[in-house]
Amino acid sequence: MSVHRQEIKRITTHILQEMKGRGEKISMLTAYDFSMARIVDGAGMDIILVGDSASNVMAGHETTLPITLDQMIYHAASVVRGVKRALVVVDLPFGSYQGNSSEALRSTIRIMKESGAHAIKLEGGMEIKESVIRVLSAGVPVMGHLGLTPQSIYKFGTYAVRAREEAEANKLIADAKMLEECGCFAIVLEKIPAILAKRVAEEVKIPMIGIGAGPHVDGQVLVLHDLVGITKDFNPKFLRRYADVHTIMTEAVSQYIADVKNKEFPTEQEGY
């Protein structure tokens, strides 16, 4: 059953912090276009992420690396037009912020001005600290992303669980505290051991949003196309499919084809 909180007209970073404070879990889901965003927002989602996962599910690329800043702005603007309640966060795409804080600020300003989104998300810890500080100094809310960072897939060489070893776990905790100190309003923790995610959520005051990080964080995020079963060939342990839209759509399209071929659509009543 969907939950509608009519008393909240618009989710803000302040409201998300209050939710963590009172132990209310934060719901977050991706969207990439107006129609889907309107459905997700209307259901009562707290955060909508215009993810660079659009590179995979919308454009058919193997990784998130190919999607451009212009393409992210197009998707973000489409989503914003469909949203009334949720906080809209947009991924800065690969190459638009790494190693150059001025470039990060330019990319962020373009996203905010041209899409109307509310915040941006960057992947990484200490290595992107300057970019995070630069963007925050311009008054733009920043969400961090630690653990498995898909834009670094060629460095990792695998999509396996991160931070199993003590050294990497310690770095992740230090990075999370650094992002909090810089002023980030939340952090996504992707594919890390649940016990580590629990520790980070307890030690860091800002909300931790998990994907494959167990139940002890402050909220959860999934990719919309995975959750509703549009995608069929992606089956990680952390994914729960809430619908089988792939089958429903295939059956509908197949029936339409059959009706056209058999001259059963349109009928006289379906014409003018």
N, C-alpha and C positions, 0 to 999 in steps of 0.2 A: 504494500500500500504506500503510495507516494505521500510525502509530508510537505505541506505548504505552510510556510511561516509568513503569513501575510504582514505581520508587524515589522518585518525587515524588508525595506524597500530595495536596498542595494547592499550586497555584501562588501565589506571593506577589510583592509588589513587589520584594523583595530578590532573588528568583530571576530575575525579569525583568532586573534590573540585571546580574546575573551572566551571563545569556545574552548581553546586549550585549557584555559584557567579553570573552567568548570567541568572539564572532562567530556565535553560533547565532541564526538568524532566529526571530522571534516570530510565531506565528499567532494571528489575531484574527478573529472572525466575530460577526455579530449573531444574537440569538435573542430571541423575544418570548413564548414559552409553554413549558410544562413538557415536552411531548412532543418538540418540536424541540430544546430545550436538552439533553435527555437524550441525543439522538442526537449532537449537536455535541460535547458533553462526553465522551461515550463514545468518540468517534473520536480524542480526544487533543488537543483545542484548548487553547491556552494562556490566551487571554482571550476571554470572551464579553461582548459589548457589548449591553446592553439599550438600543438606540438610539431616539432620538425619530423615527427613520425608521419606527417603528411607526405614526406618523401617516399615512404614505404606504401602506405595504404591508399593514398590518392594518386601518386605519380608512378608507382610500380618500381621504384629503385630498390636495390638490395640493402643499402645503408641510408642513414640520414644525411650523409655528407653532401649529396648533389644539390639539395634544395637551396634556392637563393634567397636573399633578403627581399627582393621584389615579390617573389612567390609567397613568402611568409606574410608580407604585408597584405597581399591579395586575400589570402585565407583569413587573416585576422580581421580585416575590414568586413568581410562577409559574415563572420561570426558575430562581431560586435552589433551589426544591424539586427541580429536575431535575439539579442540578450537584453533582458530587463532587470534581472536580479543578481546573477552570478558575477563574481570577480573574474575578469578575462585576463589571463596571463599568456604571453607570447614567448616562444623560444627564440633566442637569438641564434641564427643558423651558423653552422661551421664556417669559419673564416671571417666572421663579421665582428669578432671581439678578441680572439686569442692573440696575446702578445702585443696588443696595441690599444691602450685605454682610450685614445682619441677616436679610433675607429669604433670602439665599443659604444662611445657616447653618440657618435654620428648615427650609427645603426639604430640605437635606442630611440633617439629623437625622431628618426624617420618612422619607426614603428608607431610611436605614440601619436605623432601628428597626423600620419596618413591612415591609420587604422582606427584610432579612438580607443585602443586597448587601455587597460588599467595598470599593467605591470609587465615586467620581462623576466625571463629565466635564463640563467647561464650555467653551464656545466663546469665543475672543477673547484679546486680549493685554493691553496696558497698561490698557485701559479697564475691565477686570474684576479688576485686581490686588487691590483691597481685598477683594473677595469670595473670591478664591483664598486670600489670607492668613488671612481669618476662618475659612474652612472647614478649612484645614490646622491652624490653632491648636486646633481641636476634636479633632485626631487622626485626621481622615478623609483617606485617600489621594485625591489629585486628579490626574486626567489632563487635560492641556490639549488644545486643538484650534485649529490655525491654518491659514491659507490660505483655501480656500473654506469659509466658515462658513454653512451653510444657514439658520440662524436669522436671518441678516442678508440674506436673499435680496432683500428689497424695497429695501434700501440699495444692494446691488450691481446689481440689475436684471437679472442674468444668472447662469447657472451655469458661465460660462466659466472657463478657467484663471486663477488668481490669481498675483500677484507676478512678472509678466513685466517690469515696469518697475523700474528700480534703486531708486527711493524706497520702493516697496512691499516689495521684496525685503529692503532694509536694515531696514525696520520689522519684518518677519517674523523676521529673525535676532535683532534686539534683543528682540522679544517672547519668542522661544524661550529666550533666555538669562535673561530676567527670570523666566519660569515655572520654569526650573531653579533659580534662586537662591531663589525663594519656597519651593521644596520639592516641586514636582510630580514624580511618579514616571515619567511618560512624556507624550508629545505626539503627537496625530494630525496629520499633514500631509496636507491634502486638495487635490488638483488644483493642484499647483505644478510648475514645471519641474524635471526630474530633477536637473539640475546644481545647482540651489539646494537641493533636498532633501538631496543628497549632502553639500553644504557644512554644512548645519545638523546632520546626523547626525554629522559629523566634529568640529564645534566644540562641540557640546553633549553632555554626558556621559550624560544620561538617554536611554532608548530613544525612537526616532522611529518611529512606525507610519504607513506610507503608504497612501493610497488615491488612485490616479492621480498618484503622486509618484515613479514610477520604481523601479528595483531596488536603489538604493544606500542605502536606509534600513534600520532594524533589524528591521522586521517589516511585515506587510501586513494590511489589514482590508477586508472586503467585506460587503455585505448578503446574508444567507443566501438570501433569495428570488431575488436576482439570480444568485447563484452556482449554484444548483440548477435555475434555469430555470423557476421558478414564474411570475415576471414575464416578459412577452414584449415590452413596448413601451418598455423602457429599455435602450439599447445604447451606452453610452459606450465610448470607446476603451480604457479601463483595465479593463473587465470581461471576465473569461474565464468562460464558462458551462461548468460541469463535468458538467451533466446537463440533460435536457429533461423535467423533472417535469410541466410544463404539459401536454405531449402524453401522457405516461404516465397522468396522472390523468384527462384528458379521455377517453382510450380506455377506461379502466377504468369510469368513470361511464357512458359511452355503452353499454358492454357490459352493465352492470347494468340500465340502463333497458330495453334490448332483451330481456334475459332475463326481467325482470318482465312486460313486455308480452306476450312469447311463452310465458308460463307455464313457463319453463325454470328459474326460481328462485322459491322453493326446491323442491328435489326431496323425495321422501319421506324420503330419508336425511338431509336437512338440517332435519328437524323432530323433535319429541318424541312 
